[in-house]
Amino acid sequence: MNRKFLITGVIFGLLAVIIGAFGAHGLKPLLDETARESFETGVKYQMYHGLLLLFIGGFKMHSFRFQKPIFFLLLFGVICFSGSIYLLATNNLTTIDFTGIALVTPLGGTLLIAAWIFLLVEFVKIKTK
């Protein structure tokens, strides 16, 4: 088990529930449908990757060569991807213009894709008995 993965996964999951509930109830009357759908996408991807961290954290990963890169790719991928979506979806509700960070979203997505590729490589290398 890997405590760092498990704790980060739980934090991502907890925040996804809180942010998702806030978006569904608190922001619903304030956002148009497109912004709400974007916001929900950020919540879904945060939850998916929180669950992935919990899944990975349950493995004995001492032999995983890419353990550290996978963790940081997922951590920064979620922060960049979901975080930028949250800010962009609520852009009209603030006095700060977040449209300048729009390129952070695909960067975050690329980091998440890279984490999945590293994980695939690790799983392919697992020897079966």
Order of alpha helices (4+ residues) and beta strands (2+ residues): alpha-alpha-alpha-alpha
